[in-house]
Structure formats: C-alpha cells, structure tokens
Amino acid sequence: MEDVKINREFSERQPQDKEWLAQNTWCDFCKKADLGIEKPTEFELNGKIYLSGFCSKCGNEIKSEIIE
Ligand SMILES: [Zn+2]
C-alpha cells in the first residue's frame, strides 16, 4: 500500500495546543522525552497525525505521533 501523506497547518492550532505539542516530544537520538521541538510541521500519514521538526537539544530531525 502506498503512503498517503496530507500536510496540516500546525500554525493554525490554538496557542496552548501548540505550546503543549512543542514541549511533549520524544527524541530517538537523545533517548529523552520533552526536550522540545524547533520548526514544527504537522502532517497526516496513513490516517495518523504526526508532528515533525528538530530536537531543541541535539538538532536532529524528530517525529512524534499526535494522539487526540
Ligand atoms: Zn535530541
């Protein structure tokens, strides 16, 4: 099955949502949660919503699923 990716507007979320989502992250490189995310972008992939961006600590690209 081919991946279905739909871009979403992270910037249109409520300020408190953005703040919460940008703080509640997981970094595979640091192996730590809640380090923060830089330049967040939101998209939907195969029916799941993700937030991707760059770890505030190490700068590597990270991706977290958003559970709503
Ligand atoms: Zn990191």
PDB file of the backbone (N, CA, C, O) and the ligand in Angstrom, with CONECT records:
HET     ZN  A 101       1
ATOM      1  N   MET A   1       0.839  -1.199   0.000  1.00  0.00           N
ATOM      2  CA  MET A   1       0.000   0.000   0.000  1.00  0.00           C
ATOM      3  C   MET A   1       0.877   1.253   0.000  1.00  0.00           C
ATOM      4  O   MET A   1       1.876   1.336   0.714  1.00  0.00           O
ATOM      5  N   GLU A   2       0.477   2.212  -0.813  1.00  0.00           N
ATOM      6  CA  GLU A   2       1.259   3.445  -0.873  1.00  0.00           C
ATOM      7  C   GLU A   2       0.956   4.364   0.304  1.00  0.00           C
ATOM      8  O   GLU A   2      -0.173   4.417   0.793  1.00  0.00           O
ATOM      9  N   ASP A   3       1.964   5.076   0.745  1.00  0.00           N
ATOM     10  CA  ASP A   3       1.779   6.032   1.838  1.00  0.00           C
ATOM     11  C   ASP A   3       0.928   7.207   1.369  1.00  0.00           C
ATOM     12  O   ASP A   3       1.127   7.751   0.283  1.00  0.00           O
ATOM     13  N   VAL A   4      -0.013   7.576   2.210  1.00  0.00           N
ATOM     14  CA  VAL A   4      -0.847   8.743   1.926  1.00  0.00           C
ATOM     15  C   VAL A   4      -0.463   9.826   2.918  1.00  0.00           C
ATOM     16  O   VAL A   4      -0.720   9.702   4.115  1.00  0.00           O
ATOM     17  N   LYS A   5       0.152  10.888   2.416  1.00  0.00           N
ATOM     18  CA  LYS A   5       0.594  11.962   3.288  1.00  0.00           C
ATOM     19  C   LYS A   5      -0.167  13.245   2.985  1.00  0.00           C
ATOM     20  O   LYS A   5      -0.230  13.691   1.840  1.00  0.00           O
ATOM     21  N   ILE A   6      -0.739  13.823   4.020  1.00  0.00           N
ATOM     22  CA  ILE A   6      -1.508  15.065   3.874  1.00  0.00           C
ATOM     23  C   ILE A   6      -0.886  16.098   4.809  1.00  0.00           C
ATOM     24  O   ILE A   6      -0.750  15.850   6.007  1.00  0.00           O
ATOM     25  N   ASN A   7      -0.512  17.239   4.274  1.00  0.00           N
ATOM     26  CA  ASN A   7       0.032  18.294   5.128  1.00  0.00           C
ATOM     27  C   ASN A   7      -1.072  18.978   5.911  1.00  0.00           C
ATOM     28  O   ASN A   7      -2.172  19.183   5.398  1.00  0.00           O
ATOM     29  N   ARG A   8      -0.777  19.329   7.149  1.00  0.00           N
ATOM     30  CA  ARG A   8      -1.727  20.030   8.010  1.00  0.00           C
ATOM     31  C   ARG A   8      -1.082  21.311   8.516  1.00  0.00           C
ATOM     32  O   ARG A   8       0.142  21.442   8.530  1.00  0.00           O
ATOM     33  N   GLU A   9      -1.924  22.254   8.932  1.00  0.00           N
ATOM     34  CA  GLU A   9      -1.409  23.559   9.383  1.00  0.00           C
ATOM     35  C   GLU A   9      -1.210  23.595  10.898  1.00  0.00           C
ATOM     36  O   GLU A   9      -2.141  23.887  11.648  1.00  0.00           O
ATOM     37  N   PHE A  10      -0.011  23.302  11.328  1.00  0.00           N
ATOM     38  CA  PHE A  10       0.288  23.376  12.761  1.00  0.00           C
ATOM     39  C   PHE A  10       0.076  24.793  13.283  1.00  0.00           C
ATOM     40  O   PHE A  10      -0.384  24.983  14.410  1.00  0.00           O
ATOM     41  N   SER A  11       0.408  25.777  12.469  1.00  0.00           N
ATOM     42  CA  SER A  11       0.325  27.176  12.900  1.00  0.00           C
ATOM     43  C   SER A  11      -1.109  27.634  13.175  1.00  0.00           C
ATOM     44  O   SER A  11      -1.322  28.644  13.845  1.00  0.00           O
ATOM     45  N   GLU A  12      -2.093  26.887  12.655  1.00  0.00           N
ATOM     46  CA  GLU A  12      -3.493  27.277  12.883  1.00  0.00           C
ATOM     47  C   GLU A  12      -4.077  26.683  14.168  1.00  0.00           C
ATOM     48  O   GLU A  12      -5.239  26.932  14.490  1.00  0.00           O
ATOM     49  N   ARG A  13      -3.295  25.915  14.890  1.00  0.00           N
ATOM     50  CA  ARG A  13      -3.778  25.368  16.168  1.00  0.00           C
ATOM     51  C   ARG A  13      -3.862  26.458  17.237  1.00  0.00           C
ATOM     52  O   ARG A  13      -3.281  27.534  17.095  1.00  0.00           O
ATOM     53  N   GLN A  14      -4.593  26.157  18.301  1.00  0.00           N
ATOM     54  CA  GLN A  14      -4.686  27.083  19.425  1.00  0.00           C
ATOM     55  C   GLN A  14      -3.299  27.235  20.074  1.00  0.00           C
ATOM     56  O   GLN A  14      -2.523  26.281  20.125  1.00  0.00           O
ATOM     57  N   PRO A  15      -2.999  28.451  20.570  1.00  0.00           N
ATOM     58  CA  PRO A  15      -1.688  28.672  21.189  1.00  0.00           C
ATOM     59  C   PRO A  15      -1.326  27.657  22.276  1.00  0.00           C
ATOM     60  O   PRO A  15      -0.179  27.217  22.352  1.00  0.00           O
ATOM     61  N   GLN A  16      -2.297  27.284  23.117  1.00  0.00           N
ATOM     62  CA  GLN A  16      -1.984  26.332  24.194  1.00  0.00           C
ATOM     63  C   GLN A  16      -1.699  24.925  23.641  1.00  0.00           C
ATOM     64  O   GLN A  16      -0.894  24.184  24.205  1.00  0.00           O
ATOM     65  N   ASP A  17      -2.367  24.566  22.534  1.00  0.00           N
ATOM     66  CA  ASP A  17      -2.099  23.278  21.866  1.00  0.00           C
ATOM     67  C   ASP A  17      -0.680  23.258  21.312  1.00  0.00           C
ATOM     68  O   ASP A  17       0.065  22.292  21.479  1.00  0.00           O
ATOM     69  N   LYS A  18      -0.335  24.354  20.650  1.00  0.00           N
ATOM     70  CA  LYS A  18       0.994  24.446  20.035  1.00  0.00           C
ATOM     71  C   LYS A  18       2.080  24.337  21.100  1.00  0.00           C
ATOM     72  O   LYS A  18       3.079  23.637  20.935  1.00  0.00           O
ATOM     73  N   GLU A  19       1.849  25.049  22.192  1.00  0.00           N
ATOM     74  CA  GLU A  19       2.833  25.040  23.272  1.00  0.00           C
ATOM     75  C   GLU A  19       2.981  23.633  23.856  1.00  0.00           C
ATOM     76  O   GLU A  19       4.093  23.156  24.080  1.00  0.00           O
ATOM     77  N   TRP A  20       1.849  22.983  24.095  1.00  0.00           N
ATOM     78  CA  TRP A  20       1.865  21.633  24.687  1.00  0.00           C
ATOM     79  C   TRP A  20       2.543  20.643  23.736  1.00  0.00           C
ATOM     80  O   TRP A  20       3.394  19.856  24.152  1.00  0.00           O
ATOM     81  N   LEU A  21       2.159  20.689  22.457  1.00  0.00           N
ATOM     82  CA  LEU A  21       2.697  19.745  21.476  1.00  0.00           C
ATOM     83  C   LEU A  21       4.194  19.969  21.239  1.00  0.00           C
ATOM     84  O   LEU A  21       4.951  19.024  21.019  1.00  0.00           O
ATOM     85  N   ALA A  22       4.599  21.233  21.290  1.00  0.00           N
ATOM     86  CA  ALA A  22       6.010  21.540  21.057  1.00  0.00           C
ATOM     87  C   ALA A  22       6.886  21.138  22.249  1.00  0.00           C
ATOM     88  O   ALA A  22       8.108  21.044  22.131  1.00  0.00           O
ATOM     89  N   GLN A  23       6.248  20.906  23.388  1.00  0.00           N
ATOM     90  CA  GLN A  23       7.019  20.528  24.580  1.00  0.00           C
ATOM     91  C   GLN A  23       7.008  19.023  24.818  1.00  0.00           C
ATOM     92  O   GLN A  23       7.976  18.458  25.327  1.00  0.00           O
ATOM     93  N   ASN A  24       5.896  18.375  24.443  1.00  0.00           N
ATOM     94  CA  ASN A  24       5.746  16.945  24.720  1.00  0.00           C
ATOM     95  C   ASN A  24       6.236  16.117  23.535  1.00  0.00           C
ATOM     96  O   ASN A  24       5.447  15.612  22.737  1.00  0.00           O
ATOM     97  N   THR A  25       7.542  15.995  23.446  1.00  0.00           N
ATOM     98  CA  THR A  25       8.161  15.333  22.297  1.00  0.00           C
ATOM     99  C   THR A  25       8.991  14.142  22.756  1.00  0.00           C
ATOM    100  O   THR A  25       9.254  13.962  23.945  1.00  0.00           O
ATOM    101  N   TRP A  26       9.394  13.340  21.787  1.00  0.00           N
ATOM    102  CA  TRP A  26      10.320  12.252  22.062  1.00  0.00           C
ATOM    103  C   TRP A  26      11.459  12.354  21.066  1.00  0.00           C
ATOM    104  O   TRP A  26      11.226  12.474  19.863  1.00  0.00           O
ATOM    105  N   CYS A  27      12.692  12.308  21.559  1.00  0.00           N
ATOM    106  CA  CYS A  27      13.850  12.329  20.659  1.00  0.00           C
ATOM    107  C   CYS A  27      14.536  10.972  20.705  1.00  0.00           C
ATOM    108  O   CYS A  27      14.990  10.531  21.761  1.00  0.00           O
ATOM    109  N   ASP A  28      14.609  10.303  19.532  1.00  0.00           N
ATOM    110  CA  ASP A  28      15.279   8.998  19.419  1.00  0.00           C
ATOM    111  C   ASP A  28      16.791   9.118  19.578  1.00  0.00           C
ATOM    112  O   ASP A  28      17.465   8.158  19.953  1.00  0.00           O
ATOM    113  N   PHE A  29      17.308  10.292  19.291  1.00  0.00           N
ATOM    114  CA  PHE A  29      18.762  10.487  19.349  1.00  0.00           C
ATOM    115  C   PHE A  29      19.213  10.727  20.786  1.00  0.00           C
ATOM    116  O   PHE A  29      20.201  10.150  21.240  1.00  0.00           O
ATOM    117  N   CYS A  30      18.474  11.591  21.504  1.00  0.00           N
ATOM    118  CA  CYS A  30      18.787  11.855  22.919  1.00  0.00           C
ATOM    119  C   CYS A  30      18.218  10.760  23.826  1.00  0.00           C
ATOM    120  O   CYS A  30      18.639  10.619  24.974  1.00  0.00           O
ATOM    121  N   LYS A  31      17.255   9.982  23.303  1.00  0.00           N
ATOM    122  CA  LYS A  31      16.526   8.982  24.097  1.00  0.00           C
ATOM    123  C   LYS A  31      15.876   9.620  25.317  1.00  0.00           C
ATOM    124  O   LYS A  31      15.905   9.091  26.428  1.00  0.00           O
ATOM    125  N   LYS A  32      15.294  10.776  25.054  1.00  0.00           N
ATOM    126  CA  LYS A  32      14.640  11.512  26.130  1.00  0.00           C
ATOM    127  C   LYS A  32      13.347  12.138  25.641  1.00  0.00           C
ATOM    128  O   LYS A  32      13.201  12.470  24.465  1.00  0.00           O
ATOM    129  N   ALA A  33      12.412  12.292  26.570  1.00  0.00           N
ATOM    130  CA  ALA A  33      11.145  12.940  26.252  1.00  0.00           C
ATOM    131  C   ALA A  33      11.193  14.407  26.649  1.00  0.00           C
ATOM    132  O   ALA A  33      12.008  14.831  27.469  1.00  0.00           O
ATOM    133  N   ASP A  34      10.294  15.163  26.042  1.00  0.00           N
ATOM    134  CA  ASP A  34      10.019  16.548  26.444  1.00  0.00           C
ATOM    135  C   ASP A  34      11.215  17.499  26.363  1.00  0.00           C
ATOM    136  O   ASP A  34      11.390  18.377  27.208  1.00  0.00           O
ATOM    137  N   LEU A  35      12.025  17.303  25.333  1.00  0.00           N
ATOM    138  CA  LEU A  35      13.152  18.221  25.133  1.00  0.00           C
ATOM    139  C   LEU A  35      12.729  19.442  24.327  1.00  0.00           C
ATOM    140  O   LEU A  35      13.389  20.481  24.346  1.00  0.00           O
ATOM    141  N   GLY A  36      11.623  19.294  23.624  1.00  0.00           N
ATOM    142  CA  GLY A  36      11.142  20.407  22.801  1.00  0.00           C
ATOM    143  C   GLY A  36      11.465  20.208  21.337  1.00  0.00           C
ATOM    144  O   GLY A  36      12.351  19.433  20.978  1.00  0.00           O
ATOM    145  N   ILE A  37      10.726  20.924  20.492  1.00  0.00           N
ATOM    146  CA  ILE A  37      10.877  20.779  19.039  1.00  0.00           C
ATOM    147  C   ILE A  37      10.993  22.159  18.405  1.00  0.00           C
ATOM    148  O   ILE A  37      10.314  23.106  18.800  1.00  0.00           O
ATOM    149  N   GLU A  38      11.870  22.246  17.413  1.00  0.00           N
ATOM    150  CA  GLU A  38      12.046  23.503  16.669  1.00  0.00           C
ATOM    151  C   GLU A  38      11.430  23.342  15.285  1.00  0.00           C
ATOM    152  O   GLU A  38      11.409  22.238  14.741  1.00  0.00           O
ATOM    153  N   LYS A  39      10.939  24.412  14.722  1.00  0.00           N
ATOM    154  CA  LYS A  39      10.332  24.434  13.381  1.00  0.00           C
ATOM    155  C   LYS A  39       9.335  23.297  13.185  1.00  0.00           C
ATOM    156  O   LYS A  39       9.470  22.512  12.246  1.00  0.00           O
ATOM    157  N   PRO A  40       8.335  23.200  14.061  1.00  0.00           N
ATOM    158  CA  PRO A  40       7.393  22.094  13.937  1.00  0.00           C
ATOM    159  C   PRO A  40       6.513  22.175  12.689  1.00  0.00           C
ATOM    160  O   PRO A  40       6.022  23.242  12.320  1.00  0.00           O
ATOM    161  N   THR A  41       6.333  21.035  12.060  1.00  0.00           N
ATOM    162  CA  THR A  41       5.360  20.934  10.965  1.00  0.00           C
ATOM    163  C   THR A  41       4.485  19.721  11.240  1.00  0.00           C
ATOM    164  O   THR A  41       4.931  18.727  11.812  1.00  0.00           O
ATOM    165  N   GLU A  42       3.244  19.824  10.825  1.00  0.00           N
ATOM    166  CA  GLU A  42       2.279  18.776  11.122  1.00  0.00           C
ATOM    167  C   GLU A  42       1.802  18.129   9.832  1.00  0.00           C
ATOM    168  O   GLU A  42       1.577  18.806   8.829  1.00  0.00           O
ATOM    169  N   PHE A  43       1.651  16.807   9.870  1.00  0.00           N
ATOM    170  CA  PHE A  43       1.103  16.123   8.697  1.00  0.00           C
ATOM    171  C   PHE A  43       0.382  14.857   9.121  1.00  0.00           C
ATOM    172  O   PHE A  43       0.553  14.350  10.230  1.00  0.00           O
ATOM    173  N   GLU A  44      -0.429  14.370   8.197  1.00  0.00           N
ATOM    174  CA  GLU A  44      -1.146  13.122   8.428  1.00  0.00           C
ATOM    175  C   GLU A  44      -0.549  12.076   7.509  1.00  0.00           C
ATOM    176  O   GLU A  44      -0.379  12.322   6.315  1.00  0.00           O
ATOM    177  N   LEU A  45      -0.228  10.903   8.056  1.00  0.00           N
ATOM    178  CA  LEU A  45       0.334   9.823   7.258  1.00  0.00           C
ATOM    179  C   LEU A  45      -0.443   8.549   7.559  1.00  0.00           C
ATOM    180  O   LEU A  45      -0.472   8.069   8.693  1.00  0.00           O
ATOM    181  N   ASN A  46      -1.067   8.019   6.521  1.00  0.00           N
ATOM    182  CA  ASN A  46      -1.861   6.788   6.648  1.00  0.00           C
ATOM    183  C   ASN A  46      -2.848   6.851   7.819  1.00  0.00           C
ATOM    184  O   ASN A  46      -3.011   5.885   8.564  1.00  0.00           O
ATOM    185  N   GLY A  47      -3.496   7.999   7.962  1.00  0.00           N
ATOM    186  CA  GLY A  47      -4.546   8.149   8.963  1.00  0.00           C
ATOM    187  C   GLY A  47      -4.073   8.543  10.351  1.00  0.00           C
ATOM    188  O   GLY A  47      -4.888   8.746  11.250  1.00  0.00           O
ATOM    189  N   LYS A  48      -2.751   8.654  10.536  1.00  0.00           N
ATOM    190  CA  LYS A  48      -2.234   9.095  11.832  1.00  0.00           C
ATOM    191  C   LYS A  48      -1.619  10.481  11.688  1.00  0.00           C
ATOM    192  O   LYS A  48      -1.054  10.825  10.651  1.00  0.00           O
ATOM    193  N   ILE A  49      -1.744  11.268  12.754  1.00  0.00           N
ATOM    194  CA  ILE A  49      -1.239  12.637  12.705  1.00  0.00           C
ATOM    195  C   ILE A  49       0.120  12.709  13.403  1.00  0.00           C
ATOM    196  O   ILE A  49       0.298  12.187  14.504  1.00  0.00           O
ATOM    197  N   TYR A  50       1.064  13.358  12.746  1.00  0.00           N
ATOM    198  CA  TYR A  50       2.417  13.471  13.292  1.00  0.00           C
ATOM    199  C   TYR A  50       2.865  14.921  13.337  1.00  0.00           C
ATOM    200  O   TYR A  50       2.425  15.765  12.557  1.00  0.00           O
ATOM    201  N   LEU A  51       3.745  15.169  14.268  1.00  0.00           N
ATOM    202  CA  LEU A  51       4.416  16.454  14.334  1.00  0.00           C
ATOM    203  C   LEU A  51       5.899  16.176  14.104  1.00  0.00           C
ATOM    204  O   LEU A  51       6.502  15.367  14.809  1.00  0.00           O
ATOM    205  N   SER A  52       6.478  16.846  13.119  1.00  0.00           N
ATOM    206  CA  SER A  52       7.905  16.650  12.904  1.00  0.00           C
ATOM    207  C   SER A  52       8.620  17.989  12.999  1.00  0.00           C
ATOM    208  O   SER A  52       8.025  19.053  12.826  1.00  0.00           O
ATOM    209  N   GLY A  53       9.901  17.903  13.274  1.00  0.00           N
ATOM    210  CA  GLY A  53      10.705  19.106  13.435  1.00  0.00           C
ATOM    211  C   GLY A  53      12.090  18.697  13.901  1.00  0.00           C
ATOM    212  O   GLY A  53      12.547  17.589  13.624  1.00  0.00           O
ATOM    213  N   PHE A  54      12.747  19.591  14.604  1.00  0.00           N
ATOM    214  CA  PHE A  54      14.119  19.331  15.022  1.00  0.00           C
ATOM    215  C   PHE A  54      14.228  19.426  16.537  1.00  0.00           C
ATOM    216  O   PHE A  54      13.715  20.364  17.148  1.00  0.00           O
ATOM    217  N   CYS A  55      14.895  18.456  17.135  1.00  0.00           N
ATOM    218  CA  CYS A  55      15.068  18.404  18.581  1.00  0.00           C
ATOM    219  C   CYS A  55      15.758  19.683  19.075  1.00  0.00           C
ATOM    220  O   CYS A  55      16.778  20.100  18.527  1.00  0.00           O
ATOM    221  N   SER A  56      15.192  20.290  20.108  1.00  0.00           N
ATOM    222  CA  SER A  56      15.767  21.528  20.649  1.00  0.00           C
ATOM    223  C   SER A  56      17.153  21.309  21.238  1.00  0.00           C
ATOM    224  O   SER A  56      17.951  22.242  21.326  1.00  0.00           O
ATOM    225  N   LYS A  57      17.437  20.071  21.644  1.00  0.00           N
ATOM    226  CA  LYS A  57      18.709  19.802  22.300  1.00  0.00           C
ATOM    227  C   LYS A  57      19.796  19.423  21.298  1.00  0.00           C
ATOM    228  O   LYS A  57      20.855  20.051  21.271  1.00  0.00           O
ATOM    229  N   CYS A  58      19.542  18.383  20.458  1.00  0.00           N
ATOM    230  CA  CYS A  58      20.598  17.878  19.571  1.00  0.00           C
ATOM    231  C   CYS A  58      20.455  18.355  18.131  1.00  0.00           C
ATOM    232  O   CYS A  58      21.402  18.242  17.352  1.00  0.00           O
ATOM    233  N   GLY A  59      19.284  18.890  17.758  1.00  0.00           N
ATOM    234  CA  GLY A  59      19.097  19.414  16.403  1.00  0.00           C
ATOM    235  C   GLY A  59      18.779  18.379  15.348  1.00  0.00           C
ATOM    236  O   GLY A  59      18.630  18.722  14.176  1.00  0.00           O
ATOM    237  N   ASN A  60      18.668  17.091  15.745  1.00  0.00           N
ATOM    238  CA  ASN A  60      18.301  16.066  14.769  1.00  0.00           C
ATOM    239  C   ASN A  60      16.802  16.129  14.485  1.00  0.00           C
ATOM    240  O   ASN A  60      16.014  16.638  15.282  1.00  0.00           O
ATOM    241  N   GLU A  61      16.438  15.585  13.305  1.00  0.00           N
ATOM    242  CA  GLU A  61      15.033  15.592  12.931  1.00  0.00           C
ATOM    243  C   GLU A  61      14.275  14.563  13.746  1.00  0.00           C
ATOM    244  O   GLU A  61      14.698  13.413  13.857  1.00  0.00           O
ATOM    245  N   ILE A  62      13.164  14.975  14.310  1.00  0.00           N
ATOM    246  CA  ILE A  62      12.351  14.068  15.120  1.00  0.00           C
ATOM    247  C   ILE A  62      10.898  14.097  14.655  1.00  0.00           C
ATOM    248  O   ILE A  62      10.461  15.018  13.965  1.00  0.00           O
ATOM    249  N   LYS A  63      10.165  13.057  15.057  1.00  0.00           N
ATOM    250  CA  LYS A  63       8.765  12.941  14.643  1.00  0.00           C
ATOM    251  C   LYS A  63       7.993  12.288  15.790  1.00  0.00           C
ATOM    252  O   LYS A  63       8.403  11.250  16.309  1.00  0.00           O
ATOM    253  N   SER A  64       6.887  12.893  16.178  1.00  0.00           N
ATOM    254  CA  SER A  64       6.055  12.318  17.226  1.00  0.00           C
ATOM    255  C   SER A  64       4.631  12.175  16.710  1.00  0.00           C
ATOM    256  O   SER A  64       4.138  13.032  15.977  1.00  0.00           O
ATOM    257  N   GLU A  65       3.983  11.101  17.093  1.00  0.00           N
ATOM    258  CA  GLU A  65       2.579  10.949  16.744  1.00  0.00           C
ATOM    259  C   GLU A  65       1.741  11.811  17.681  1.00  0.00           C
ATOM    260  O   GLU A  65       2.003  11.867  18.883  1.00  0.00           O
ATOM    261  N   ILE A  66       0.747  12.472  17.135  1.00  0.00           N
ATOM    262  CA  ILE A  66      -0.174  13.270  17.953  1.00  0.00           C
ATOM    263  C   ILE A  66      -1.418  12.429  18.207  1.00  0.00           C
ATOM    264  O   ILE A  66      -2.124  12.042  17.276  1.00  0.00           O
ATOM    265  N   ILE A  67      -1.668  12.158  19.467  1.00  0.00           N
ATOM    266  CA  ILE A  67      -2.865  11.394  19.848  1.00  0.00           C
ATOM    267  C   ILE A  67      -3.920  12.394  20.318  1.00  0.00           C
ATOM    268  O   ILE A  67      -3.695  13.132  21.277  1.00  0.00           O
ATOM    269  N   GLU A  68      -5.069  12.418  19.644  1.00  0.00           N
ATOM    270  CA  GLU A  68      -6.099  13.392  20.018  1.00  0.00           C
ATOM    271  C   GLU A  68      -7.339  12.701  20.540  1.00  0.00           C
ATOM    272  O   GLU A  68      -8.310  13.366  20.902  1.00  0.00           O
TER     273      GLU A  68
HETATM  274 ZN    ZN A 101      17.659  15.191  20.655  1.00  0.00          ZN2+
END
